[in-house]
């Protein structure tokens, strides 16, 4: 397996189809991705879409979000997805390491991510890479319901 990791800046049929295949592997409740949603993501200054490829096939992705707040420049890694067939081969580690380098280059003070406790392999990877479990509560407010 020869994996390359890169930032995506332009939409393509290959990217769209890969995300339509990968996102359901992370979330069964996410609405199907549309081309306009993909285009909006790629135009967003604070978001960086990163993909991992084996030869020319996209086998993984994540989104790095970098933003300013009064206490400094922060970053969040979201939607880390590695194709089921490519898991356990270091692809997730390569994606996250790439995102960490990008966040550092942009001057972020910290990088956060969340992962469900049921994703044992992912949680073990993040801890191995130096992420520290925080003592905090995460709350969510559903705007479409209010």
ZAPATI-756398 format. One record per residue: residue in three letters; residue number from 0; x, z, y of N, C-alpha, C, O in turn. Coordinates in nm, 3 decimals, decimal comma. Example, Ala and Ser with C-alpha at 12.3 -4.5 7.8 and 13.67 -1.06 7.14 Angstrom:
REM residues 2
ALA | 0 | 1,319 | 0,780 | -0,569 | 1,230 | 0,780 | -0,450 | 1,320 | 0,780 | -0,330 | 1,424 | 0,846 | -0,332
SER | 1 | 1,285 | 0,708 | -0,225 | 1,367 | 0,714 | -0,106 | 1,290 | 0,787 | 0,003 | 1,341 | 0,804 | 0,114
END
This chain:
REM residues 146
UNK | 0 | 0,085 | 0,000 | -0,117 | 0,000 | 0,000 | 0,000 | 0,090 | 0,000 | 0,124 | 0,176 | 0,087 | 0,139
UNK | 1 | 0,069 | -0,098 | 0,210 | 0,144 | -0,109 | 0,334 | 0,049 | -0,091 | 0,452 | -0,017 | -0,185 | 0,495
UNK | 2 | 0,042 | 0,032 | 0,504 | -0,056 | 0,066 | 0,607 | 0,006 | 0,056 | 0,745 | 0,116 | 0,104 | 0,770
UNK | 3 | -0,068 | -0,009 | 0,835 | -0,033 | -0,010 | 0,977 | -0,145 | 0,056 | 1,054 | -0,262 | 0,044 | 1,018
UNK | 4 | -0,110 | 0,125 | 1,161 | -0,207 | 0,193 | 1,245 | -0,192 | 0,137 | 1,386 | -0,081 | 0,122 | 1,438
UNK | 5 | -0,307 | 0,107 | 1,447 | -0,302 | 0,045 | 1,580 | -0,428 | 0,077 | 1,660 | -0,532 | 0,112 | 1,606
UNK | 6 | -0,413 | 0,064 | 1,792 | -0,527 | 0,078 | 1,883 | -0,602 | -0,054 | 1,886 | -0,542 | -0,161 | 1,887
UNK | 7 | -0,734 | -0,045 | 1,888 | -0,818 | -0,164 | 1,897 | -0,871 | -0,173 | 2,040 | -0,924 | -0,075 | 2,093
UNK | 8 | -0,857 | -0,289 | 2,101 | -0,905 | -0,305 | 2,237 | -1,014 | -0,410 | 2,250 | -1,082 | -0,418 | 2,352
UNK | 9 | -1,031 | -0,492 | 2,146 | -1,132 | -0,598 | 2,151 | -1,218 | -0,597 | 2,026 | -1,172 | -0,571 | 1,915
UNK | 10 | -1,343 | -0,627 | 2,047 | -1,438 | -0,635 | 1,937 | -1,411 | -0,759 | 1,853 | -1,363 | -0,861 | 1,903
UNK | 11 | -1,443 | -0,748 | 1,727 | -1,434 | -0,863 | 1,637 | -1,534 | -0,843 | 1,524 | -1,582 | -0,732 | 1,501
UNK | 12 | -1,566 | -0,950 | 1,456 | -1,655 | -0,941 | 1,341 | -1,594 | -0,851 | 1,234 | -1,665 | -0,771 | 1,172
UNK | 13 | -1,463 | -0,863 | 1,213 | -1,394 | -0,780 | 1,114 | -1,409 | -0,631 | 1,148 | -1,439 | -0,550 | 1,061
UNK | 14 | -1,387 | -0,596 | 1,275 | -1,398 | -0,457 | 1,318 | -1,541 | -0,407 | 1,303 | -1,564 | -0,299 | 1,250
UNK | 15 | -1,636 | -0,485 | 1,350 | -1,777 | -0,447 | 1,342 | -1,818 | -0,422 | 1,197 | -1,880 | -0,320 | 1,166
UNK | 16 | -1,784 | -0,516 | 1,108 | -1,820 | -0,501 | 0,967 | -1,751 | -0,382 | 0,903 | -1,811 | -0,312 | 0,820
UNK | 17 | -1,626 | -0,357 | 0,939 | -1,553 | -0,243 | 0,883 | -1,618 | -0,111 | 0,927 | -1,634 | -0,021 | 0,845
UNK | 18 | -1,654 | -0,101 | 1,054 | -1,718 | 0,022 | 1,101 | -1,855 | 0,041 | 1,040 | -1,896 | 0,154 | 1,011
UNK | 19 | -1,927 | -0,068 | 1,020 | -2,058 | -0,058 | 0,954 | -2,043 | -0,010 | 0,810 | -2,134 | 0,053 | 0,756
UNK | 20 | -1,930 | -0,039 | 0,748 | -1,902 | 0,006 | 0,611 | -1,849 | 0,149 | 0,610 | -1,884 | 0,227 | 0,521
UNK | 21 | -1,765 | 0,186 | 0,707 | -1,699 | 0,316 | 0,707 | -1,786 | 0,430 | 0,759 | -1,786 | 0,538 | 0,700
UNK | 22 | -1,859 | 0,408 | 0,867 | -1,934 | 0,517 | 0,930 | -2,029 | 0,586 | 0,832 | -2,036 | 0,709 | 0,834
UNK | 23 | -2,104 | 0,513 | 0,747 | -2,191 | 0,583 | 0,651 | -2,114 | 0,671 | 0,552 | -2,173 | 0,761 | 0,491
UNK | 24 | -1,985 | 0,647 | 0,534 | -1,905 | 0,732 | 0,447 | -1,876 | 0,868 | 0,511 | -1,841 | 0,964 | 0,442
UNK | 25 | -1,892 | 0,876 | 0,643 | -1,874 | 1,002 | 0,715 | -2,008 | 1,070 | 0,741 | -2,021 | 1,191 | 0,725
UNK | 26 | -2,107 | 0,990 | 0,782 | -2,234 | 1,048 | 0,824 | -2,351 | 0,964 | 0,774 | -2,361 | 0,845 | 0,803
UNK | 27 | -2,437 | 1,029 | 0,697 | -2,557 | 0,958 | 0,649 | -2,666 | 0,956 | 0,755 | -2,764 | 0,882 | 0,742
UNK | 28 | -2,652 | 1,037 | 0,860 | -2,756 | 1,044 | 0,963 | -2,725 | 0,960 | 1,086 | -2,811 | 0,945 | 1,173
UNK | 29 | -2,606 | 0,905 | 1,095 | -2,570 | 0,823 | 1,211 | -2,650 | 0,693 | 1,209 | -2,666 | 0,630 | 1,105
UNK | 30 | -2,699 | 0,656 | 1,327 | -2,769 | 0,528 | 1,338 | -2,670 | 0,415 | 1,313 | -2,552 | 0,427 | 1,348
UNK | 31 | -2,715 | 0,305 | 1,254 | -2,624 | 0,193 | 1,230 | -2,562 | 0,144 | 1,361 | -2,631 | 0,130 | 1,463
UNK | 32 | -2,434 | 0,119 | 1,358 | -2,361 | 0,072 | 1,475 | -2,413 | -0,065 | 1,517 | -2,440 | -0,151 | 1,433
UNK | 33 | -2,426 | -0,085 | 1,647 | -2,464 | -0,215 | 1,701 | -2,342 | -0,276 | 1,771 | -2,247 | -0,205 | 1,805
UNK | 34 | -2,346 | -0,406 | 1,791 | -2,237 | -0,472 | 1,863 | -2,225 | -0,418 | 2,005 | -2,114 | -0,400 | 2,054
UNK | 35 | -2,338 | -0,393 | 2,071 | -2,331 | -0,343 | 2,208 | -2,272 | -0,202 | 2,212 | -2,197 | -0,170 | 2,304
UNK | 36 | -2,303 | -0,119 | 2,113 | -2,244 | 0,015 | 2,108 | -2,093 | 0,007 | 2,085 | -2,017 | 0,084 | 2,144
UNK | 37 | -2,051 | -0,085 | 2,001 | -1,908 | -0,105 | 1,978 | -1,840 | -0,152 | 2,105 | -1,733 | -0,102 | 2,142
UNK | 38 | -1,900 | -0,248 | 2,173 | -1,843 | -0,297 | 2,299 | -1,834 | -0,186 | 2,402 | -1,734 | -0,175 | 2,473
UNK | 39 | -1,937 | -0,103 | 2,411 | -1,936 | 0,010 | 2,506 | -1,823 | 0,107 | 2,473 | -1,755 | 0,156 | 2,563
UNK | 40 | -1,805 | 0,136 | 2,345 | -1,696 | 0,226 | 2,303 | -1,562 | 0,169 | 2,346 | -1,477 | 0,242 | 2,399
UNK | 41 | -1,541 | 0,041 | 2,323 | -1,412 | -0,021 | 2,353 | -1,387 | -0,031 | 2,504 | -1,271 | -0,040 | 2,546
UNK | 42 | -1,492 | -0,029 | 2,584 | -1,476 | -0,035 | 2,731 | -1,458 | 0,104 | 2,792 | -1,419 | 0,115 | 2,908
UNK | 43 | -1,486 | 0,208 | 2,717 | -1,480 | 0,345 | 2,767 | -1,335 | 0,386 | 2,791 | -1,254 | 0,385 | 2,698
UNK | 44 | -1,302 | 0,422 | 2,916 | -1,164 | 0,458 | 2,950 | -1,115 | 0,583 | 2,877 | -0,997 | 0,594 | 2,845
UNK | 45 | -1,204 | 0,677 | 2,851 | -1,162 | 0,802 | 2,789 | -1,148 | 0,793 | 2,637 | -1,090 | 0,882 | 2,575
UNK | 46 | -1,200 | 0,686 | 2,577 | -1,199 | 0,674 | 2,431 | -1,100 | 0,567 | 2,385 | -1,090 | 0,459 | 2,443
UNK | 47 | -1,029 | 0,600 | 2,280 | -0,937 | 0,505 | 2,217 | -0,974 | 0,494 | 2,071 | -0,969 | 0,593 | 1,997
UNK | 48 | -1,011 | 0,374 | 2,028 | -1,043 | 0,350 | 1,888 | -0,916 | 0,310 | 1,815 | -0,846 | 0,217 | 1,856
UNK | 49 | -0,886 | 0,380 | 1,707 | -0,766 | 0,358 | 1,628 | -0,809 | 0,317 | 1,488 | -0,902 | 0,374 | 1,432
UNK | 50 | -0,740 | 0,218 | 1,432 | -0,771 | 0,175 | 1,295 | -0,644 | 0,175 | 1,211 | -0,533 | 0,158 | 1,261
UNK | 51 | -0,663 | 0,196 | 1,082 | -0,557 | 0,181 | 0,983 | -0,591 | 0,059 | 0,900 | -0,705 | 0,041 | 0,858
UNK | 52 | -0,490 | -0,026 | 0,878 | -0,510 | -0,147 | 0,800 | -0,414 | -0,150 | 0,683 | -0,298 | -0,111 | 0,695
UNK | 53 | -0,464 | -0,197 | 0,570 | -0,381 | -0,228 | 0,455 | -0,382 | -0,380 | 0,447 | -0,484 | -0,440 | 0,414
UNK | 54 | -0,269 | -0,440 | 0,477 | -0,262 | -0,583 | 0,502 | -0,356 | -0,613 | 0,619 | -0,331 | -0,562 | 0,728
UNK | 55 | -0,460 | -0,691 | 0,601 | -0,551 | -0,721 | 0,711 | -0,684 | -0,648 | 0,700 | -0,771 | -0,667 | 0,785
UNK | 56 | -0,701 | -0,565 | 0,598 | -0,828 | -0,496 | 0,579 | -0,827 | -0,359 | 0,647 | -0,736 | -0,280 | 0,627
UNK | 57 | -0,930 | -0,333 | 0,728 | -0,943 | -0,203 | 0,794 | -0,991 | -0,103 | 0,690 | -1,098 | -0,118 | 0,631
UNK | 58 | -0,908 | 0,002 | 0,668 | -0,939 | 0,102 | 0,565 | -0,961 | 0,241 | 0,624 | -0,991 | 0,335 | 0,551
UNK | 59 | -0,946 | 0,253 | 0,755 | -0,967 | 0,382 | 0,818 | -0,978 | 0,369 | 0,968 | -0,938 | 0,268 | 1,026
UNK | 60 | -1,032 | 0,473 | 1,030 | -1,050 | 0,473 | 1,174 | -1,062 | 0,615 | 1,227 | -1,092 | 0,708 | 1,152
UNK | 61 | -1,039 | 0,630 | 1,354 | -1,072 | 0,752 | 1,427 | -1,085 | 0,716 | 1,573 | -1,044 | 0,608 | 1,617
UNK | 62 | -1,143 | 0,807 | 1,649 | -1,153 | 0,790 | 1,792 | -1,084 | 0,907 | 1,859 | -1,109 | 1,023 | 1,827
UNK | 63 | -0,996 | 0,876 | 1,953 | -0,928 | 0,975 | 2,035 | -0,994 | 0,974 | 2,172 | -1,003 | 0,870 | 2,237
UNK | 64 | -1,041 | 1,091 | 2,215 | -1,103 | 1,104 | 2,347 | -1,013 | 1,193 | 2,431 | -0,984 | 1,307 | 2,392
UNK | 65 | -0,969 | 1,142 | 2,546 | -0,882 | 1,217 | 2,637 | -0,956 | 1,231 | 2,769 | -1,006 | 1,133 | 2,824
UNK | 66 | -0,962 | 1,355 | 2,821 | -1,041 | 1,380 | 2,942 | -0,980 | 1,495 | 3,022 | -0,910 | 1,581 | 2,968
UNK | 67 | -1,009 | 1,494 | 3,150 | -0,961 | 1,599 | 3,240 | -1,068 | 1,704 | 3,262 | -1,186 | 1,673 | 3,277
UNK | 68 | -1,024 | 1,830 | 3,262 | -1,109 | 1,943 | 3,299 | -1,026 | 2,031 | 3,392 | -0,905 | 2,009 | 3,404
UNK | 69 | -1,085 | 2,129 | 3,459 | -1,008 | 2,209 | 3,554 | -0,884 | 2,277 | 3,496 | -0,789 | 2,303 | 3,569
UNK | 70 | -0,884 | 2,305 | 3,366 | -0,769 | 2,373 | 3,306 | -0,665 | 2,277 | 3,248 | -0,568 | 2,322 | 3,188
UNK | 71 | -0,685 | 2,148 | 3,264 | -0,584 | 2,053 | 3,219 | -0,642 | 1,931 | 3,150 | -0,763 | 1,916 | 3,138
UNK | 72 | -0,553 | 1,846 | 3,106 | -0,591 | 1,726 | 3,033 | -0,604 | 1,763 | 2,886 | -0,512 | 1,818 | 2,826
UNK | 73 | -0,718 | 1,733 | 2,828 | -0,746 | 1,769 | 2,689 | -0,774 | 1,645 | 2,606 | -0,799 | 1,537 | 2,659
UNK | 74 | -0,770 | 1,663 | 2,476 | -0,800 | 1,552 | 2,385 | -0,878 | 1,605 | 2,264 | -0,862 | 1,720 | 2,222
UNK | 75 | -0,961 | 1,518 | 2,211 | -1,038 | 1,547 | 2,090 | -1,025 | 1,428 | 1,997 | -1,035 | 1,313 | 2,040
UNK | 76 | -1,002 | 1,456 | 1,871 | -1,006 | 1,353 | 1,768 | -1,144 | 1,361 | 1,704 | -1,187 | 1,468 | 1,661
UNK | 77 | -1,212 | 1,249 | 1,698 | -1,347 | 1,242 | 1,643 | -1,356 | 1,134 | 1,536 | -1,278 | 1,039 | 1,534
UNK | 78 | -1,453 | 1,151 | 1,448 | -1,489 | 1,050 | 1,349 | -1,370 | 0,993 | 1,272 | -1,348 | 0,872 | 1,267
UNK | 79 | -1,294 | 1,083 | 1,211 | -1,184 | 1,041 | 1,123 | -1,248 | 0,994 | 0,992 | -1,315 | 1,072 | 0,923
UNK | 80 | -1,228 | 0,868 | 0,960 | -1,288 | 0,813 | 0,838 | -1,182 | 0,732 | 0,764 | -1,119 | 0,644 | 0,822
UNK | 81 | -1,163 | 0,763 | 0,638 | -1,079 | 0,681 | 0,550 | -1,169 | 0,632 | 0,438 | -1,243 | 0,709 | 0,378
UNK | 82 | -1,162 | 0,503 | 0,412 | -1,244 | 0,444 | 0,307 | -1,226 | 0,519 | 0,176 | -1,114 | 0,557 | 0,140
UNK | 83 | -1,336 | 0,539 | 0,106 | -1,333 | 0,613 | -0,022 | -1,223 | 0,564 | -0,114 | -1,155 | 0,645 | -0,179
UNK | 84 | -1,204 | 0,433 | -0,122 | -1,105 | 0,376 | -0,214 | -0,961 | 0,401 | -0,170 | -0,868 | 0,382 | -0,250
UNK | 85 | -0,940 | 0,443 | -0,045 | -0,804 | 0,462 | 0,007 | -0,769 | 0,609 | 0,031 | -0,661 | 0,639 | 0,081
UNK | 86 | -0,859 | 0,699 | -0,004 | -0,834 | 0,841 | 0,020 | -0,724 | 0,894 | -0,072 | -0,704 | 0,845 | -0,183
UNK | 87 | -0,654 | 0,995 | -0,022 | -0,547 | 1,058 | -0,100 | -0,417 | 0,982 | -0,098 | -0,327 | 1,012 | -0,176
UNK | 88 | -0,405 | 0,882 | -0,010 | -0,284 | 0,799 | -0,004 | -0,210 | 0,811 | 0,128 | -0,121 | 0,731 | 0,157
UNK | 89 | -0,246 | 0,912 | 0,210 | -0,175 | 0,934 | 0,335 | -0,230 | 0,861 | 0,456 | -0,173 | 0,869 | 0,565
UNK | 90 | -0,340 | 0,790 | 0,439 | -0,396 | 0,711 | 0,549 | -0,448 | 0,803 | 0,660 | -0,422 | 0,777 | 0,778
UNK | 91 | -0,519 | 0,907 | 0,625 | -0,570 | 1,001 | 0,725 | -0,458 | 1,064 | 0,804 | -0,468 | 1,079 | 0,926
UNK | 92 | -0,352 | 1,102 | 0,736 | -0,238 | 1,163 | 0,804 | -0,174 | 1,066 | 0,902 | -0,138 | 1,105 | 1,013
UNK | 93 | -0,162 | 0,940 | 0,863 | -0,105 | 0,840 | 0,954 | -0,194 | 0,819 | 1,076 | -0,145 | 0,807 | 1,188
UNK | 94 | -0,326 | 0,814 | 1,055 | -0,419 | 0,798 | 1,167 | -0,408 | 0,916 | 1,264 | -0,395 | 0,896 | 1,384
UNK | 95 | -0,413 | 1,038 | 1,212 | -0,410 | 1,157 | 1,298 | -0,274 | 1,169 | 1,368 | -0,270 | 1,202 | 1,487
UNK | 96 | -0,165 | 1,143 | 1,299 | -0,032 | 1,149 | 1,362 | -0,024 | 1,049 | 1,477 | 0,032 | 1,080 | 1,582
UNK | 97 | -0,078 | 0,930 | 1,457 | -0,079 | 0,828 | 1,563 | -0,159 | 0,879 | 1,682 | -0,114 | 0,865 | 1,796
UNK | 98 | -0,275 | 0,938 | 1,658 | -0,359 | 0,991 | 1,766 | -0,288 | 1,103 | 1,841 | -0,297 | 1,112 | 1,963
UNK | 99 | -0,217 | 1,189 | 1,768 | -0,143 | 1,297 | 1,834 | -0,034 | 1,242 | 1,925 | -0,014 | 1,293 | 2,035
UNK | 100 | 0,035 | 1,138 | 1,881 | 0,137 | 1,075 | 1,967 | 0,073 | 1,015 | 2,092 | 0,127 | 1,029 | 2,202
UNK | 101 | -0,040 | 0,948 | 2,075 | -0,110 | 0,888 | 2,190 | -0,153 | 0,995 | 2,289 | -0,137 | 0,978 | 2,410
UNK | 102 | -0,208 | 1,106 | 2,240 | -0,254 | 1,215 | 2,327 | -0,135 | 1,275 | 2,403 | -0,146 | 1,304 | 2,522
UNK | 103 | -0,024 | 1,293 | 2,335 | 0,095 | 1,348 | 2,400 | 0,147 | 1,253 | 2,507 | 0,183 | 1,297 | 2,617
UNK | 104 | 0,150 | 1,124 | 2,476 | 0,196 | 1,024 | 2,574 | 0,108 | 1,024 | 2,699 | 0,156 | 0,997 | 2,809
UNK | 105 | -0,019 | 1,053 | 2,682 | -0,112 | 1,056 | 2,796 | -0,109 | 1,189 | 2,869 | -0,173 | 1,202 | 2,974
UNK | 106 | -0,037 | 1,287 | 2,816 | -0,020 | 1,414 | 2,885 | -0,120 | 1,521 | 2,850 | -0,134 | 1,619 | 2,923
UNK | 107 | -0,190 | 1,505 | 2,739 | -0,289 | 1,606 | 2,698 | -0,219 | 1,738 | 2,667 | -0,109 | 1,741 | 2,613
UNK | 108 | -0,287 | 1,846 | 2,703 | -0,234 | 1,980 | 2,679 | -0,262 | 2,027 | 2,536 | -0,179 | 2,095 | 2,476
UNK | 109 | -0,378 | 1,990 | 2,482 | -0,415 | 2,026 | 2,345 | -0,492 | 1,910 | 2,284 | -0,541 | 1,821 | 2,353
UNK | 110 | -0,503 | 1,914 | 2,152 | -0,588 | 1,820 | 2,078 | -0,674 | 1,903 | 1,984 | -0,623 | 1,979 | 1,902
UNK | 111 | -0,805 | 1,886 | 1,997 | -0,900 | 1,955 | 1,910 | -0,963 | 1,856 | 1,815 | -0,965 | 1,735 | 1,841
UNK | 112 | -1,014 | 1,907 | 1,705 | -1,100 | 1,829 | 1,616 | -1,188 | 1,926 | 1,540 | -1,158 | 2,045 | 1,531
UNK | 113 | -1,295 | 1,875 | 1,487 | -1,382 | 1,957 | 1,403 | -1,395 | 1,888 | 1,268 | -1,381 | 1,766 | 1,256
UNK | 114 | -1,422 | 1,969 | 1,167 | -1,441 | 1,916 | 1,033 | -1,531 | 2,012 | 0,957 | -1,509 | 2,133 | 0,958
UNK | 115 | -1,630 | 1,958 | 0,892 | -1,717 | 2,042 | 0,810 | -1,634 | 2,113 | 0,703 | -1,538 | 2,056 | 0,650
UNK | 116 | -1,671 | 2,236 | 0,672 | -1,595 | 2,312 | 0,572 | -1,601 | 2,247 | 0,434 | -1,512 | 2,269 | 0,352
UNK | 117 | -1,705 | 2,168 | 0,408 | -1,717 | 2,102 | 0,278 | -1,612 | 1,991 | 0,260 | -1,589 | 1,947 | 0,147
UNK | 118 | -1,550 | 1,947 | 0,367 | -1,448 | 1,843 | 0,359 | -1,312 | 1,909 | 0,334 | -1,224 | 1,910 | 0,421
UNK | 119 | -1,297 | 1,962 | 0,214 | -1,180 | 2,044 | 0,181 | -1,048 | 1,969 | 0,197 | -0,953 | 2,025 | 0,252
UNK | 120 | -1,040 | 1,846 | 0,151 | -0,915 | 1,770 | 0,162 | -0,880 | 1,745 | 0,308 | -0,764 | 1,757 | 0,347
UNK | 121 | -0,980 | 1,711 | 0,388 | -0,955 | 1,687 | 0,531 | -0,907 | 1,815 | 0,599 | -0,811 | 1,812 | 0,677
UNK | 122 | -0,972 | 1,926 | 0,570 | -0,932 | 2,053 | 0,631 | -0,790 | 2,091 | 0,590 | -0,713 | 2,139 | 0,673
UNK | 123 | -0,756 | 2,070 | 0,466 | -0,620 | 2,100 | 0,419 | -0,518 | 2,011 | 0,492 | -0,410 | 2,057 | 0,529
UNK | 124 | -0,553 | 1,885 | 0,511 | -0,464 | 1,793 | 0,583 | -0,441 | 1,840 | 0,725 | -0,327 | 1,846 | 0,771
UNK | 125 | -0,548 | 1,874 | 0,796 | -0,534 | 1,914 | 0,936 | -0,448 | 2,039 | 0,948 | -0,366 | 2,050 | 1,039
UNK | 126 | -0,466 | 2,133 | 0,857 | -0,384 | 2,255 | 0,860 | -0,238 | 2,222 | 0,827 | -0,147 | 2,278 | 0,888
UNK | 127 | -0,217 | 2,134 | 0,732 | -0,080 | 2,092 | 0,697 | -0,011 | 2,026 | 0,816 | 0,110 | 2,039 | 0,833
UNK | 128 | -0,090 | 1,955 | 0,898 | -0,033 | 1,886 | 1,014 | -0,012 | 1,977 | 1,134 | 0,043 | 1,934 | 1,235
UNK | 129 | -0,054 | 2,105 | 1,123 | -0,029 | 2,199 | 1,230 | -0,150 | 2,238 | 1,313 | -0,137 | 2,316 | 1,407
UNK | 130 | -0,266 | 2,185 | 1,281 | -0,388 | 2,228 | 1,350 | -0,417 | 2,372 | 1,308 | -0,398 | 2,410 | 1,192
UNK | 131 | -0,463 | 2,451 | 1,403 | -0,492 | 2,592 | 1,380 | -0,642 | 2,614 | 1,395 | -0,702 | 2,569 | 1,492
UNK | 132 | -0,701 | 2,683 | 1,298 | -0,843 | 2,714 | 1,304 | -0,867 | 2,808 | 1,421 | -0,803 | 2,912 | 1,431
UNK | 133 | -0,960 | 2,772 | 1,508 | -0,990 | 2,852 | 1,626 | -1,104 | 2,948 | 1,599 | -1,194 | 2,919 | 1,520
UNK | 134 | -1,099 | 3,061 | 1,665 | -1,207 | 3,159 | 1,661 | -1,303 | 3,125 | 1,774 | -1,291 | 3,179 | 1,884
UNK | 135 | -1,396 | 3,037 | 1,748 | -1,491 | 2,996 | 1,850 | -1,621 | 2,956 | 1,785 | -1,626 | 2,930 | 1,664
UNK | 136 | -1,724 | 2,950 | 1,862 | -1,852 | 2,900 | 1,814 | -1,872 | 2,759 | 1,868 | -1,839 | 2,730 | 1,983
UNK | 137 | -1,925 | 2,675 | 1,786 | -1,958 | 2,539 | 1,830 | -2,110 | 2,530 | 1,834 | -2,178 | 2,557 | 1,735
UNK | 138 | -2,161 | 2,493 | 1,949 | -2,306 | 2,480 | 1,967 | -2,339 | 2,334 | 1,992 | -2,257 | 2,259 | 2,046
UNK | 139 | -2,457 | 2,294 | 1,953 | -2,504 | 2,158 | 1,978 | -2,646 | 2,165 | 2,032 | -2,730 | 2,239 | 1,980
UNK | 140 | -2,673 | 2,087 | 2,135 | -2,805 | 2,075 | 2,193 | -2,849 | 1,931 | 2,175 | -2,778 | 1,840 | 2,218
UNK | 141 | -2,961 | 1,908 | 2,114 | -3,011 | 1,774 | 2,088 | -3,094 | 1,725 | 2,206 | -3,208 | 1,767 | 2,224
UNK | 142 | -3,037 | 1,638 | 2,286 | -3,104 | 1,588 | 2,407 | -3,225 | 1,505 | 2,378 | -3,321 | 1,509 | 2,455
UNK | 143 | -3,225 | 1,430 | 2,270 | -3,341 | 1,345 | 2,241 | -3,463 | 1,426 | 2,202 | -3,575 | 1,374 | 2,204
UNK | 144 | -3,443 | 1,553 | 2,166 | -3,556 | 1,639 | 2,128 | -3,612 | 1,719 | 2,245 | -3,719 | 1,779 | 2,235
UNK | 145 | -3,539 | 1,719 | 2,357 | -3,584 | 1,803 | 2,469 | -3,667 | 1,726 | 2,569 | -3,712 | 1,783 | 2,669
END
